[in-house]
Each structure stands twice: as C-alpha cells, then as structure tokens.
Amino acid sequence: MAEQADGTAPLSAVIADAATGVALALRGEGDPYALSRLVRQGEALASAAIRVLGADALAPYALDPRATTPGPDDESALLAVLTAFPPGENATDVSVWSYRGLVEASHAYLPGGNGRWPRPPAAGSDWITTDPWPQLSHRASQLAALALPGLSPQLADALATRTDDLARGFVRAVRRRDWLQAAGLGRWLARLPDPEGSLATLGLDNGLAFVGHMGGTDPRTALHLAAARRFHGRGR
C-alpha cells in the first residue's frame, strides 16, 4: 500500500484494500472475511473507506452464514462507522441512499446487533423518473452496492422501469472506457428483472467479461464484477 509523506496511507489506497478484501471473499479466495479487520477501531481512514463502499462492506455476510459469520467485533466496528459518518442536512441523494444501504445491510446481514443499528433514513427518489439517462446512469452506478440481494427493493423497482436507459448507460460507459461505471451499471442490470429478454440482446455476460478483462485490475470494478457473478450469476 502506498504511503503519504507522514507515513499514513492515502484514502484511495485504503478504499482499494477494503474493496479487494470484499472481492476476494465473494470469489471464495483469501482469508475468512471479517469487517473488524478492515475497520480497526480508531482508524478514521479505514472507517471512511467502509463508508465509501457502503453496503458492499457487508456483502460477504450475505453469503452462506455457515461460511462467513459476523461477530461482536464486526458489529462494534460497523457501529463506529455508522455513528461517525451519517449524512448531513445538505447531503446528496446518492450519499443518503448509500448510507441507507449500509444501514439496511446492517439489519439484514448482522442481525445480532439489531438493537444497536440506526433506522434507515428517508432518501429521495424523484431523480429516478426525472433524470435524463446519462445522469441516471451516473447516479445508479454510484449506488451499485445497493444491488445486493434484498436491499432497497423500492429503489430496485424504480430502476427496473428504466432498464433500457441503464443499458444505454452501460454501453456508453464501455465505449468511454469508464470501467467502474460500466461495472456498477452491469451489476444493477444483473439484479433487475428482464421479462423481455433485452439483456440477451445487450450481451450483458460478454459485456461484463470484457469490462473485467479491460478494467478488472481496479479493486472497486473487480468488486462489482465479483458481486454480479456471485449473487446474480452474470458475467464470466
């Protein structure tokens, strides 16, 4: 990990390390996952990194609980993150949704601490129907962590009405070589229903494989691709 002149790692490097740990767990590689190892008490950068990853920081706990079981240290670490980084009054819709997703994941995947988790805050959703497709795609990709199974069903239902626009955004992101945005949108498309089979026309599986080939060395891109594969069976 790169270090700054004062000996501390930059936030981008800490985020990359955290994303890599989650991706390894989703692929069944590396050591058994534990949030408490990523967020050591008192390390502000590590806590901020988990806040950036949002619900994805808990994604390994959505797997078979017999294989990955959260413990008291994980709950304490998560509570510290939720307490330290709540969205402010002027927070963007994306920031509020991201925090909400982390809270929802806390209730869903770390049920032992239910009495300690805050309630999910209300988050605006008008943008889903009013945003033009490029802006919608940008916001949706930033919220790809909420594509985890069972999280934010209202958000998923609303995005399902604009699957064609998300697909347009995916193609545009690939053409622009914005691999992180492409992976995030591909992950949403992997979760959303496809009653008309439009994703077969899009070639989502091949598209995700291409994104992985071209941009899979980026830890957050790799995380999205691992989640799309593990939870929704999309990509190669």
C-alpha distance (Angstrom), angle and dihedral (degrees) to the residues before:
residue distance angle dihedral
M1 . . .
A2 3.81 . .
E3 3.77 116.5 .
Q4 3.78 132.7 -152.4
A5 3.78 123.4 -126.2
D6 3.79 91.5 -91.2
G7 3.80 90.7 56.5
T8 3.80 96.8 -105.4
A9 3.77 123.0 118.7
P10 3.83 117.5 -113.7
L11 3.79 116.0 -109.2
S12 3.81 91.5 -112.6
A13 3.80 90.3 59.7
V14 3.80 92.6 48.2
I15 3.81 90.4 49.9
A16 3.80 89.6 49.6
D17 3.81 91.7 51.2
A18 3.80 92.0 48.8
A19 3.82 92.6 47.7
T20 3.79 90.6 48.8
G21 3.81 91.0 52.5
V22 3.80 91.4 52.4
A23 3.81 93.4 46.0
L24 3.80 91.8 50.3
A25 3.80 90.3 51.6
L26 3.81 92.1 49.7
R27 3.79 89.9 51.3
G28 3.80 91.4 48.2
E29 3.78 92.9 -113.8
G30 3.78 134.8 123.9
D31 3.78 128.3 19.2
P32 3.81 122.5 -25.9
Y33 3.80 108.2 -75.1
A34 3.80 121.7 -107.7
L35 3.79 124.0 170.0
S36 3.79 89.8 -153.0
R37 3.82 89.4 65.6
L38 3.80 90.2 56.6
V39 3.79 95.8 42.6
R40 3.75 107.5 43.2
Q41 3.77 111.6 -171.8
G42 3.79 112.6 -93.2
E43 3.82 96.9 17.2
A44 3.78 103.7 121.1
L45 3.81 95.2 -172.8
A46 3.78 92.4 53.5
S47 3.81 90.8 49.6
A48 3.79 90.3 48.9
A49 3.80 90.1 50.5
I50 3.81 91.3 54.9
R51 3.80 89.3 49.1
V52 3.82 88.4 54.1
L53 3.82 92.2 50.2
G54 3.80 90.2 47.2
A55 3.78 116.2 -179.3
D56 3.79 90.4 -0.6
A57 3.79 88.7 75.0
L58 3.82 85.7 70.5
A59 3.80 97.3 38.2
P60 3.83 94.4 107.9
Y61 3.81 88.9 59.5
A62 3.80 88.9 61.0
L63 3.80 88.1 67.3
D64 3.79 124.9 84.0
P65 3.82 103.3 -42.4
R66 3.79 90.0 -145.1
A67 3.80 88.3 65.0
T68 3.81 100.2 39.6
T69 3.77 118.1 26.2
P70 3.81 123.5 175.4
G71 3.78 117.9 -134.6
P72 3.82 138.2 -161.0
D73 3.80 92.2 -84.2
D74 3.79 90.3 56.4
E75 3.79 91.2 50.6
S76 3.80 92.0 49.7
A77 3.80 91.6 48.5
L78 3.79 91.8 49.3
L79 3.79 93.5 47.6
A80 3.80 88.6 54.3
V81 3.82 90.1 53.9
L82 3.80 94.2 47.2
T83 3.78 91.2 48.4
A84 3.79 95.9 46.2
F85 3.80 99.3 46.2
P86 3.82 112.7 37.5
P87 3.82 114.8 150.2
G88 3.80 114.6 -97.2
E89 3.79 128.7 -129.9
N90 3.80 92.7 -89.0
A91 3.79 96.1 42.7
T92 3.79 117.7 138.2
D93 3.79 121.7 -110.9
V94 3.80 89.0 -108.8
S95 3.80 91.9 54.1
V96 3.81 92.2 48.8
W97 3.81 92.6 46.8
S98 3.80 91.0 48.4
Y99 3.81 91.9 52.0
R100 3.80 90.3 44.3
G101 3.78 89.9 53.3
L102 3.79 91.4 52.7
V103 3.80 90.2 50.6
E104 3.81 91.8 47.5
A105 3.79 90.4 49.7
S106 3.81 89.5 50.3
H107 3.80 90.7 57.1
A108 3.80 93.3 42.5
Y109 3.79 102.4 42.2
L110 3.82 104.4 25.2
P111 3.80 100.3 41.6
G112 3.79 93.1 159.7
G113 3.79 90.1 76.6
N114 3.80 97.7 46.3
G115 3.77 92.1 122.8
R116 3.79 89.9 57.6
W117 3.80 103.9 44.8
P118 3.80 120.0 97.3
R119 3.78 120.1 -120.2
P120 3.82 115.6 -94.7
P121 3.81 108.7 -96.7
A122 3.78 121.5 -123.9
A123 3.80 112.2 -96.7
G124 3.80 129.1 -162.4
S125 3.79 118.2 -115.4
D126 3.82 105.0 175.4
W127 3.79 89.1 105.3
I128 3.79 90.7 68.1
T129 3.80 91.0 68.2
T130 3.81 99.6 30.9
D131 3.82 105.2 40.6
P132 3.81 117.6 98.1
W133 3.79 110.7 -117.5
P134 3.84 97.7 -97.9
Q135 3.79 92.5 53.8
L136 3.80 92.0 41.3
S137 3.79 89.8 52.5
H138 3.78 91.9 50.4
R139 3.81 93.2 51.8
A140 3.79 94.9 42.3
S141 3.79 91.3 51.9
Q142 3.80 89.7 52.8
L143 3.81 88.2 55.3
A144 3.80 97.0 47.3
A145 3.80 90.8 121.3
L146 3.81 87.6 70.6
A147 3.81 88.9 64.6
L148 3.80 87.7 83.5
P149 3.82 113.3 121.5
G150 3.78 113.8 -76.4
L151 3.79 97.8 0.7
S152 3.81 123.2 127.6
P153 3.81 97.7 -8.0
Q154 3.82 91.3 179.2
L155 3.79 90.8 56.5
A156 3.81 91.6 46.5
D157 3.82 91.8 48.8
A158 3.79 91.2 50.9
L159 3.80 93.2 47.7
A160 3.81 89.3 48.9
T161 3.81 88.1 68.3
R162 3.80 88.9 62.1
T163 3.78 101.9 42.8
D164 3.80 91.7 129.3
D165 3.80 90.8 55.5
L166 3.80 91.7 48.6
A167 3.80 88.6 50.6
R168 3.81 89.5 52.0
G169 3.78 88.4 50.9
F170 3.80 91.0 50.1
V171 3.80 92.4 53.1
R172 3.80 91.2 45.7
A173 3.80 92.1 50.1
V174 3.81 91.3 50.4
R175 3.78 91.3 49.7
R176 3.80 90.5 49.6
R177 3.81 90.8 46.3
D178 3.79 90.8 -121.9
W179 3.78 91.9 148.9
L180 3.81 96.5 174.1
Q181 3.80 92.9 54.3
A182 3.79 91.4 43.2
A183 3.81 91.6 51.8
G184 3.80 92.2 48.0
L185 3.80 93.1 49.9
G186 3.79 91.6 43.8
R187 3.77 88.7 53.6
W188 3.82 91.4 54.2
L189 3.79 90.8 47.4
A190 3.80 88.5 51.4
R191 3.80 90.8 56.8
L192 3.81 100.6 40.2
P193 3.81 121.4 86.7
D194 3.80 117.4 -100.0
P195 3.81 106.1 -164.7
E196 3.82 93.9 161.9
G197 3.80 95.6 47.3
S198 3.79 94.0 -120.4
L199 3.80 91.9 144.4
A200 3.79 89.8 64.1
T201 3.80 87.5 57.4
L202 3.79 89.4 47.5
G203 3.80 90.7 51.6
L204 3.80 93.4 -133.8
D205 3.80 96.4 173.5
N206 3.78 93.2 51.4
G207 3.79 90.0 42.0
L208 3.78 92.8 54.3
A209 3.79 90.5 46.4
F210 3.79 89.2 52.8
V211 3.80 91.6 49.2
G212 3.79 88.8 51.6
H213 3.79 91.8 49.4
M214 3.79 93.8 49.4
G215 3.79 103.1 32.8
G216 3.78 107.1 12.8
T217 3.79 93.7 111.9
D218 3.81 89.0 74.0
P219 3.82 105.3 92.7
R220 3.80 97.1 -139.3
T221 3.79 92.2 46.4
A222 3.80 89.0 49.8
L223 3.81 90.0 50.3
H224 3.82 92.6 54.6
L225 3.79 91.2 47.9
A226 3.80 92.5 48.2
A227 3.81 90.6 50.3
A228 3.81 93.2 48.3
R229 3.79 89.0 52.2
R230 3.80 99.2 41.7
F231 3.79 99.9 42.7
H232 3.81 102.7 28.6
G233 3.80 104.9 22.2
R234 3.80 93.9 -123.8
G235 3.78 127.1 136.9
R236 3.80 128.3 26.1
